[in-house]
């Protein structure tokens, strides 16, 4: 359930009730795989400075996907998309978009978390448009989150958040994600 007041939106999530800026809504014209009727989402921080986010439906509290910036864990990951996807996203190059991947955590086994590389979520941060773009994987379709984070070197272009914290560097969301994550105007008590 959602409630709108001026420039904010009150949404109910599995993390509790949140009041977010309406400007933080990302529209997915095609929805997401298996969730084609859900079109509008916000990115919520699980906790401050964490590398994981929730891509939360603004209309259904039960639909929230755990997502991550793959470049925080992998040295390289190429997302292939064509002219049709570029047109829908209103971008001319991949540099104008942010990439997220879903994270799977088996129940009760957080140390077995994996990144799903077959269905990246690409977002035009300026236009607030998103698409999930299926990939044909020639290599691994899933990557162990903890193993890959441990493999990144301090000199890697995209340092993992844990390494950045240990090095005493800013551990905030990298680049485009800082502006994509919905700012909590306030937390509230539901029901909406």
C-alpha positions in Angstrom: 0.0 0.0 0.0 1.2 3.5 -0.7 0.2 7.0 0.4 1.3 10.2 -1.4 1.8 13.6 0.3 3.3 16.3 -1.8 6.8 15.2 -2.9 7.0 12.2 -0.7 5.6 8.7 -0.8 4.9 6.5 2.2 5.4 2.8 1.4 5.1 -0.4 3.4 8.1 -2.8 3.1 9.4 -5.9 4.8 11.9 -3.5 6.4 9.0 -1.5 7.9 7.3 1.6 6.7 9.3 4.2 4.8 8.7 7.7 3.6 10.7 8.3 0.5 11.0 11.1 -2.1 8.8 10.5 -5.2 11.8 11.4 -7.3 13.4 8.2 -6.2 10.9 6.0 -8.1 12.4 4.0 -10.9 9.9 2.9 -13.6 10.4 -0.5 -15.3 8.2 -0.4 -18.5 8.5 -4.2 -18.8 8.4 -5.0 -15.1 10.9 -7.6 -14.0 11.2 -11.4 -14.7 8.2 -13.0 -13.1 6.9 -9.6 -11.9 5.8 -8.1 -15.2 2.8 -6.3 -13.6 5.0 -4.5 -11.0 6.4 -1.5 -12.7 7.5 1.0 -10.1 10.3 0.5 -7.5 12.6 2.3 -5.2 16.1 1.4 -4.1 16.4 1.2 -0.3 19.6 0.8 1.7 19.5 -2.3 3.9 21.7 -0.4 6.3 24.0 2.6 5.8 27.2 1.9 3.9 26.2 -1.7 3.1 26.9 -3.1 -0.4 23.4 -4.6 -0.6 20.2 -2.8 -1.5 16.5 -3.7 -1.7 14.8 -3.0 -5.0 11.3 -2.5 -3.4 8.0 -2.3 -5.2 6.1 0.8 -4.2 2.8 -0.9 -4.4 3.4 -4.4 -2.9 5.3 -4.7 0.4 6.0 -8.4 -0.3 8.0 -7.7 -3.5 11.5 -6.6 -2.7 14.6 -8.0 -4.3 18.0 -8.0 -2.7 20.4 -6.5 -5.2 24.0 -5.4 -5.4 26.5 -3.5 -7.6 28.3 -6.4 -9.3 31.5 -4.2 -9.6 31.8 -4.1 -5.9 32.5 -7.8 -6.0 33.8 -8.6 -9.5 36.8 -7.1 -11.3 34.9 -7.3 -14.6 31.3 -8.0 -15.7 30.0 -7.1 -19.1 26.3 -6.5 -19.7 25.3 -6.9 -23.4 22.3 -4.9 -24.6 21.1 -3.8 -28.0 19.7 -0.7 -29.6 16.1 -1.6 -28.5 17.2 -1.7 -24.8 19.2 1.6 -25.3 16.1 3.2 -26.8 13.8 2.1 -24.0 16.3 3.2 -21.4 16.9 6.5 -23.3 20.7 6.1 -23.2 23.3 6.3 -26.0 26.1 4.4 -24.1 26.4 2.0 -21.2 28.2 4.6 -19.2 24.9 6.4 -18.7 23.4 3.5 -16.8 23.9 1.7 -13.5 24.0 -2.1 -13.3 22.6 -4.2 -10.4 22.4 -7.9 -10.0 20.1 -9.9 -7.8 21.5 -11.6 -4.7 20.3 -15.1 -3.6 20.8 -16.1 0.0 19.7 -19.7 0.9 17.5 -19.7 4.1 19.7 -19.8 7.2 22.9 -19.9 5.1 24.1 -16.3 4.5 27.6 -17.5 3.8 26.3 -19.2 0.6 25.0 -15.9 -0.9 25.4 -15.7 -4.7 25.2 -13.0 -7.3 23.0 -13.9 -10.2 24.7 -12.6 -13.4 22.1 -13.9 -15.9 19.5 -11.1 -15.4 21.2 -7.8 -14.7 19.0 -4.8 -13.9 20.1 -1.7 -15.8 18.9 1.7 -14.7 19.1 5.1 -16.4 19.7 7.1 -13.3 18.9 10.4 -14.9 15.5 9.3 -16.4 14.7 6.9 -13.6 14.0 4.1 -16.1 15.0 0.5 -15.6 15.1 -2.8 -17.5 16.1 -6.3 -16.7 18.2 -7.6 -19.6 18.7 -11.4 -19.8 22.2 -12.4 -20.7 23.7 -15.5 -22.4 26.4 -16.5 -20.1 29.6 -18.0 -21.6 31.1 -18.2 -18.1 29.6 -18.5 -14.6 25.9 -17.6 -14.2 26.2 -17.3 -10.4 29.1 -16.1 -8.3 29.7 -16.8 -4.7 29.5 -13.3 -3.0 31.9 -13.9 -0.2 34.6 -15.7 -2.3 34.6 -13.0 -5.0 34.7 -10.1 -2.5 37.7 -11.7 -0.9 39.5 -12.0 -4.2 39.4 -8.3 -5.1 42.7 -6.6 -4.7 43.2 -3.2 -3.0 44.2 -1.8 -6.5 41.0 -2.9 -8.1 39.0 -0.1 -9.8 35.9 -1.2 -7.9 36.9 -2.0 -4.3 34.6 -4.1 -2.3 33.0 -2.2 0.6 34.7 -4.3 3.3 38.1 -3.6 1.8 37.3 0.1 1.5 36.3 0.2 5.2 39.5 -1.6 6.3 41.6 0.9 4.2 39.9 3.8 6.0 38.3 5.1 2.8 34.8 6.3 2.3 32.5 3.3 2.2 29.5 4.9 0.7 27.7 3.7 -2.4 29.8 4.1 -5.5 29.1 6.6 -8.1 25.7 6.4 -9.7 24.2 4.3 -6.8 24.5 7.2 -4.3 22.0 9.2 -6.4 19.8 6.1 -7.1 19.2 5.0 -3.5 16.0 6.5 -2.2 16.6 8.9 0.6 14.5 8.0 3.6 12.7 11.2 4.5 11.6 9.5 7.7 10.7 6.1 9.0 7.1 5.8 10.1 4.8 3.5 11.8 2.5 1.5 9.5 -0.3 0.9 8.6 -0.1 3.4 5.8 
